[in-house]
């Protein structure tokens, strides 16, 4: 079972399967349902790594 959830901020945990796109400059995560989730400067890097790993699988 693959881990689909990642913490992107102290207040937010997101399902990486529901991410449409990530704006790393503004630290915003656009979800497939149109919602915007904000990431912290430190944790947005972990989201980027997780997405890269997810794409390679």
C-alpha positions, 0 to 999 in steps of 0.5 A: 500500500503506498502512502498517499498522504503528506503533511504540507503545513502544520495545519494541512495534510494532503492526498498526493493523488488529488493534487492537480498542480503545485506553485512552489513560488507562492507555496500553493497546492491546487487540488483537483476539486479547485481548493487551494491548500497552502504549504510551509516553506520547509514542508513544500520541498517534501511535497515536491520530492514525494510528487517526483517519487510518485511520478516515477512509480 
